[in-house]
Amino acid sequence: MTESILHAELAAQLAQLTADGLKRRRRTLDAPCGPLARVDGRDLISFCSNDYLGLANEPALIVAACAAARTWGVGSGASHLVSGHQTAHEALEQKLAAFSGFPRALMFSTGYMANLGIVPALVGRGDAIFADKLNHASLIDAVQLARADSQRYAHGDLAALERLLAASPARRKLILTDAVFSMDGDLAPLPGLYQLAERFDAWLVVDDAHGFGVLGAQGRGSLVHFGIPAAQRIIYMGTLGKAAGGSGAFVAAHEAVIEWLLQRARTYIFTTGSSPIMACALAASLELIENGDARRTHLWQLAAQLRDGLAGTRWRLLPSPTAIQPVIIGDNHEALRVANALFERGLWVPAIRPPTVPRGTARLRVSLTAAHSAEQVAQLIDALRDLA
């Protein structure tokens, strides 16, 4: 097969994505992350980011980052296990462990890399993984890397999961779930999952990418929200590029688990350590999260405003108790049409289509942040009501 044929095949496949309403478009912003964006020379109100507490452009984090640059420079220069683990990283890991309630924490470059590291390090051939069908792509990929027996249970279906666990002869079992599902905004039934993990002696891996900093007392996450203890069988992953306003991720668990991940998680061992600048900025972010009740209260008020404002329209909102408020459209092309119509009105709301969501459930994913104002949400409500 010649190169020209290879390129022709790619061109045809790209054209098919366009025909199916599935081709993604990357936009370049001319402003910092926040509720006001400038894209292609246009000023927009953005409902796209996962910056749930509005910390991505927070002055206190900028001050911390500048001070860190003067002290530590820019890069870590090596992997954490060679020479890239600095005092700033160590201090942040200790703060993250204390904040999440676990004995120890381990930093990763991204949440995706954290998940790819956790699962294959804990289970492999002859073991079994039980995963929610709506888990994030990083968890799906982590299962494939682990090479364990994989079984998916219907979204949030504890009875189905119980049957699968009871029927499994595997020596080691691992239950794998998002805490907040990023495209639906709903919560996993974590208390029931924890009970099943206890009953069947299974690991419970919880990806709290969209709950950390937002849910629970002082933003300590979904486990705290449900009153679940920092048990030895729980491995908790939180990302730091959403509510925390920076980048990276961490895994919190008991001492032996973290030490094992440090020794065996390939995505930790074989990658350069994150910038010490980010570690210092995130340490400052944790203080703002802990004292951020006013931000969280405002965020929940905005979510209630949106839901009340769209009540009685043809738009169907999923029952989300979080900052993620999906508006179901259904058809791919119609979702794009509505998103483009909003864009023309100065409102940036992403159209989410398969394979990110199941076929026939294309949607607008409205992402609210504490930096939004009630007036900005009112503009979105008015536009959606007009388009309805």
C-alpha positions as CSV (number, residue, x, y, z in Angstrom):
1,M,0.0,0.0,0.0
2,T,1.5,3.3,-1.1
3,E,1.6,6.5,1.0
4,S,-0.9,8.2,-1.3
5,I,-3.5,5.4,-0.6
6,L,-3.0,5.7,3.1
7,H,-3.6,9.5,2.9
8,A,-6.6,9.0,0.7
9,E,-8.1,6.6,3.3
10,L,-7.6,9.2,6.1
11,A,-9.2,11.9,3.9
12,A,-12.2,9.7,3.3
13,Q,-12.6,8.9,6.9
14,L,-12.3,12.6,7.9
15,A,-15.0,13.4,5.3
16,Q,-17.2,10.8,6.8
17,L,-16.8,12.3,10.3
18,T,-18.0,15.6,8.8
19,A,-21.0,13.9,7.1
20,D,-22.0,12.3,10.3
21,G,-21.7,15.5,12.3
22,L,-18.9,14.1,14.4
23,K,-15.8,16.1,13.3
24,R,-14.4,18.1,16.2
25,R,-13.1,21.6,15.8
26,R,-10.3,23.1,18.0
27,R,-10.6,26.8,18.8
28,T,-7.8,29.1,19.9
29,L,-8.5,31.4,22.8
30,D,-6.9,34.9,23.1
31,A,-7.7,35.3,26.8
32,P,-7.0,33.4,30.1
33,C,-9.4,30.7,31.2
34,G,-12.5,32.3,32.6
35,P,-16.2,33.0,32.0
36,L,-15.3,35.6,29.3
37,A,-13.4,34.2,26.3
38,R,-12.1,35.8,23.1
39,V,-12.1,33.4,20.2
40,D,-11.5,34.3,16.5
41,G,-11.7,37.9,17.4
42,R,-15.1,37.5,19.1
43,D,-16.0,38.1,22.7
44,L,-18.0,35.3,24.2
45,I,-19.4,34.0,27.5
46,S,-17.9,30.6,27.9
47,F,-19.8,27.7,29.4
48,C,-17.1,25.2,28.3
49,S,-14.4,24.9,31.0
50,N,-14.2,22.7,34.0
51,D,-12.8,25.5,36.1
52,Y,-15.6,25.0,38.5
53,L,-14.4,27.4,41.3
54,G,-13.0,30.0,39.0
55,L,-9.4,29.5,40.2
56,A,-7.6,29.1,36.8
57,N,-6.9,32.8,36.7
58,E,-7.0,33.5,40.4
59,P,-4.5,36.2,41.5
60,A,-3.4,34.3,44.6
61,L,-2.3,31.3,42.4
62,I,-0.5,33.7,40.0
63,V,1.4,35.2,42.9
64,A,2.3,31.7,44.1
65,A,3.4,30.6,40.7
66,C,5.7,33.7,40.2
67,A,7.3,33.2,43.6
68,A,7.9,29.5,42.8
69,A,9.5,30.3,39.4
70,R,12.0,32.6,41.2
71,T,12.8,29.9,43.8
72,W,12.6,26.7,41.7
73,G,13.0,27.7,38.1
74,V,10.6,26.2,35.5
75,G,11.1,22.5,35.0
76,S,11.8,19.5,37.2
77,G,14.4,18.1,34.8
78,A,13.8,14.4,35.4
79,S,11.3,11.8,36.5
80,H,10.3,11.8,40.2
81,L,12.3,8.7,40.9
82,V,15.5,10.0,39.3
83,S,16.0,13.7,40.4
84,G,12.7,15.4,39.5
85,H,11.0,15.2,42.9
86,Q,11.6,18.5,44.7
87,T,10.5,19.9,48.1
88,A,7.6,21.6,46.4
89,H,6.2,18.3,45.1
90,E,6.7,16.6,48.5
91,A,4.9,19.4,50.3
92,L,2.0,19.3,47.9
93,E,1.6,15.5,48.2
94,Q,1.5,15.8,52.0
95,K,-1.2,18.5,51.7
96,L,-3.2,16.5,49.3
97,A,-3.1,13.4,51.6
98,A,-4.2,15.4,54.6
99,F,-6.9,17.2,52.5
100,S,-8.4,14.0,51.1
101,G,-8.1,12.1,54.5
102,F,-5.8,9.4,53.3
103,P,-2.4,8.6,54.8
104,R,-0.4,9.3,51.6
105,A,-0.8,10.8,48.1
106,L,1.1,10.5,44.8
107,M,1.2,13.2,42.1
108,F,0.7,12.4,38.4
109,S,1.1,14.6,35.3
110,T,-2.6,14.2,34.4
111,G,-5.7,12.4,35.5
112,Y,-5.5,10.3,32.3
113,M,-2.0,9.1,33.3
114,A,-3.0,8.5,36.8
115,N,-5.8,6.1,35.7
116,L,-3.5,4.4,33.2
117,G,-1.1,3.9,36.1
118,I,-3.4,2.7,38.8
119,V,-5.4,-0.1,37.2
120,P,-2.6,-2.2,35.6
121,A,-0.5,-1.8,38.7
122,L,-3.2,-3.4,40.9
123,V,-4.6,-6.1,38.6
124,G,-3.6,-8.2,35.6
125,R,-4.2,-11.5,33.9
126,G,-6.4,-13.8,36.0
127,D,-7.9,-10.9,37.9
128,A,-11.2,-9.2,37.2
129,I,-12.3,-5.6,36.7
130,F,-15.9,-4.4,37.0
131,A,-16.5,-1.1,35.4
132,D,-19.5,1.3,35.0
133,K,-20.5,1.5,31.3
134,L,-20.3,5.3,31.3
135,N,-16.8,5.5,32.7
136,H,-14.4,8.0,31.3
137,A,-12.2,7.1,28.3
138,S,-9.1,7.0,30.6
139,L,-10.7,4.3,32.7
140,I,-11.7,2.3,29.6
141,D,-8.1,2.5,28.3
142,A,-6.7,1.5,31.8
143,V,-8.8,-1.6,31.7
144,Q,-7.4,-2.6,28.3
145,L,-3.8,-2.1,29.6
146,A,-4.4,-4.2,32.6
147,R,-5.3,-7.4,30.6
148,A,-7.5,-8.6,33.3
149,D,-11.0,-10.1,32.7
150,S,-13.2,-7.1,32.1
151,Q,-17.0,-6.9,32.8
152,R,-19.1,-3.7,32.4
153,Y,-22.3,-3.2,34.4
154,A,-25.2,-1.0,33.4
155,H,-24.7,2.6,34.5
156,G,-25.1,2.8,38.3
157,D,-26.8,-0.6,38.5
158,L,-25.7,-2.1,41.9
159,A,-27.8,-5.2,41.4
160,A,-26.1,-6.0,38.1
161,L,-22.7,-5.4,39.7
162,E,-23.5,-7.7,42.6
163,R,-24.4,-10.5,40.2
164,L,-21.2,-10.1,38.3
165,L,-19.1,-10.0,41.5
166,A,-20.8,-13.1,42.9
167,A,-20.2,-15.1,39.7
168,S,-16.5,-14.1,39.3
169,P,-13.9,-16.7,40.4
170,A,-11.1,-14.2,40.1
171,R,-8.6,-14.0,42.9
172,R,-8.4,-10.2,42.8
173,K,-11.4,-8.0,42.0
174,L,-11.4,-4.3,41.2
175,I,-14.5,-2.0,41.0
176,L,-13.8,1.0,38.7
177,T,-16.0,4.1,38.6
178,D,-16.2,7.8,38.0
179,A,-17.6,9.6,41.0
180,V,-19.2,12.3,38.9
181,F,-19.9,11.3,35.3
182,S,-18.5,14.0,33.1
183,M,-21.1,14.0,30.3
184,D,-24.2,13.4,32.5
185,G,-23.2,15.2,35.7
186,D,-24.8,12.5,37.9
187,L,-23.1,10.8,40.8
188,A,-22.1,7.2,41.1
189,P,-23.8,5.2,43.9
190,L,-20.6,5.3,46.0
191,P,-22.1,4.0,49.3
192,G,-23.5,0.9,47.5
193,L,-20.2,0.4,45.6
194,Y,-18.2,0.6,48.8
195,Q,-20.5,-2.0,50.5
196,L,-20.1,-4.4,47.6
197,A,-16.3,-3.9,47.6
198,E,-16.3,-4.8,51.3
199,R,-18.6,-7.8,50.8
200,F,-16.6,-9.2,47.9
201,D,-13.1,-8.1,49.1
202,A,-12.5,-5.9,46.1
203,W,-10.5,-2.8,45.4
204,L,-12.7,0.3,44.8
205,V,-11.0,2.8,42.5
206,V,-12.8,6.2,42.4
207,D,-12.1,8.8,39.8
208,D,-13.3,12.0,41.3
209,A,-12.1,14.4,38.6
210,H,-15.3,16.4,38.6
211,G,-16.1,16.1,42.4
212,F,-12.8,17.1,44.0
213,G,-12.9,20.7,45.2
214,V,-16.6,21.0,44.5
215,L,-18.5,18.3,46.5
216,G,-18.2,17.4,50.2
217,A,-17.4,19.6,53.2
218,Q,-14.8,22.2,52.3
219,G,-14.7,20.7,48.8
220,R,-12.9,17.5,50.0
221,G,-14.7,15.4,47.3
222,S,-17.3,12.8,46.6
223,L,-16.2,10.3,49.3
224,V,-16.7,13.0,52.0
225,H,-20.0,14.0,50.3
226,F,-21.3,10.5,50.9
227,G,-19.7,10.1,54.3
228,I,-17.5,7.2,53.1
229,P,-14.3,6.6,55.2
230,A,-10.8,6.6,53.7
231,A,-10.8,2.8,53.8
232,Q,-7.8,0.7,53.0
233,R,-9.5,-0.8,49.9
234,I,-10.3,2.6,48.3
235,I,-8.0,4.2,45.8
236,Y,-9.0,7.8,45.3
237,M,-8.0,9.8,42.2
238,G,-8.5,13.6,42.0
239,T,-7.5,15.9,39.1
240,L,-6.0,19.3,39.7
241,G,-6.8,20.9,36.3
242,K,-10.5,21.4,37.0
243,A,-11.8,22.8,40.3
244,A,-8.2,23.3,41.6
245,G,-7.5,25.6,38.6
246,G,-4.1,24.2,37.7
247,S,-3.0,20.9,36.0
248,G,-2.0,17.4,37.1
249,A,-3.6,14.8,39.3
250,F,-3.1,12.8,42.5
251,V,-3.9,9.4,43.8
252,A,-4.6,9.1,47.6
253,A,-4.7,5.8,49.4
254,H,-3.1,3.9,52.2
255,E,0.7,3.7,52.6
256,A,1.2,0.3,51.0
257,V,-0.9,1.1,47.9
258,I,0.9,4.4,47.2
259,E,4.3,2.8,47.7
260,W,3.3,0.0,45.3
261,L,2.1,2.6,42.7
262,L,5.4,4.5,43.1
263,Q,7.2,1.2,42.3
264,R,5.0,-0.1,39.6
265,A,2.8,2.6,37.9
266,R,4.5,3.0,34.6
267,T,2.9,6.4,33.9
268,Y,4.5,7.7,37.1
269,I,7.9,6.0,36.8
270,F,8.7,6.8,33.2
271,T,7.7,10.4,32.8
272,T,9.2,13.8,33.7
273,G,8.0,15.2,37.0
274,S,5.6,18.1,36.8
275,S,6.8,21.7,37.1
276,P,7.5,22.9,40.7
277,I,5.7,26.1,39.7
278,M,2.5,24.1,39.4
279,A,3.1,22.3,42.7
280,C,3.4,25.7,44.5
281,A,0.4,27.1,42.8
282,L,-1.7,24.1,43.7
283,A,-0.7,24.3,47.3
284,A,-2.2,27.8,47.3
285,S,-5.2,26.5,45.5
286,L,-5.9,23.9,48.2
287,E,-6.2,26.7,50.8
288,L,-8.8,28.5,48.6
289,I,-10.7,25.3,48.0
290,E,-10.8,24.6,51.8
291,N,-12.2,28.1,52.4
292,G,-14.3,28.2,49.3
293,D,-17.8,27.7,50.6
294,A,-19.0,31.0,49.2
295,R,-17.8,30.0,45.7
296,R,-19.6,26.6,46.0
297,T,-22.8,28.2,47.3
298,H,-22.8,30.6,44.3
299,L,-22.2,27.7,41.9
300,W,-25.2,25.7,43.2
301,Q,-27.3,28.9,43.0
302,L,-26.4,29.2,39.3
303,A,-27.2,25.6,38.6
304,A,-30.7,26.0,40.2
305,Q,-31.2,29.2,38.2
306,L,-30.4,27.4,34.9
307,R,-32.7,24.5,35.7
308,D,-35.6,26.7,36.8
309,G,-35.1,29.0,33.8
310,L,-35.4,26.1,31.3
311,A,-38.3,24.4,33.0
312,G,-41.3,24.0,30.8
313,T,-39.3,24.3,27.6
314,R,-38.6,21.5,25.1
315,W,-35.1,21.2,26.3
316,R,-34.5,18.1,28.5
317,L,-31.9,18.5,31.2
318,L,-30.5,15.4,32.8
319,P,-31.0,15.1,36.6
320,S,-27.6,16.5,37.5
321,P,-26.8,17.7,41.0
322,T,-23.4,19.1,39.9
323,A,-21.9,21.9,37.9
324,I,-22.3,19.9,34.7
325,Q,-25.7,20.5,33.3
326,P,-26.3,18.6,30.0
327,V,-29.1,19.6,27.7
328,I,-30.1,16.6,25.6
329,I,-30.6,17.3,21.9
330,G,-30.4,13.8,20.3
331,D,-29.3,14.3,16.7
332,N,-25.7,15.2,16.0
333,H,-26.4,17.8,13.4
334,E,-29.2,19.4,15.5
335,A,-26.8,19.7,18.5
336,L,-24.3,21.4,16.2
337,R,-26.9,23.7,14.9
338,V,-28.0,24.8,18.4
339,A,-24.4,25.2,19.5
340,N,-23.6,27.4,16.5
341,A,-26.8,29.5,17.0
342,L,-25.7,30.1,20.6
343,F,-22.2,31.0,19.4
344,E,-23.6,33.6,17.1
345,R,-25.4,35.1,20.1
346,G,-22.1,35.3,22.0
347,L,-22.6,32.2,24.1
348,W,-20.0,29.3,23.8
349,V,-21.5,26.0,24.8
350,P,-19.9,22.8,23.4
351,A,-21.9,20.2,21.4
352,I,-21.0,16.8,22.7
353,R,-21.5,13.9,20.3
354,P,-20.6,10.2,19.9
355,P,-18.4,8.5,20.7
356,T,-18.1,10.7,23.8
357,V,-21.7,10.0,24.5
358,P,-24.0,7.2,23.3
359,R,-25.5,7.4,19.9
360,G,-28.7,9.4,19.8
361,T,-27.9,11.4,22.9
362,A,-25.9,14.3,21.4
363,R,-26.1,17.2,23.8
364,L,-25.1,20.7,24.9
365,R,-22.8,20.3,27.9
366,V,-23.3,23.5,30.0
367,S,-20.4,23.8,32.4
368,L,-21.0,26.3,35.2
369,T,-18.3,27.9,37.3
370,A,-18.3,30.1,40.4
371,A,-16.8,32.8,38.2
372,H,-20.1,33.1,36.2
373,S,-22.6,35.7,37.2
374,A,-26.3,35.3,37.5
375,E,-26.7,37.8,34.6
376,Q,-24.5,35.6,32.3
377,V,-26.6,32.5,33.1
378,A,-29.7,34.5,32.5
379,Q,-28.4,35.3,29.0
380,L,-27.9,31.6,28.3
381,I,-31.4,30.9,29.5
382,D,-33.0,33.6,27.4
383,A,-31.1,32.3,24.3
384,L,-32.1,28.7,24.8
385,R,-35.7,29.6,25.4
386,D,-35.7,31.6,22.1
387,L,-34.2,28.7,20.3
388,A,-36.7,26.3,21.8
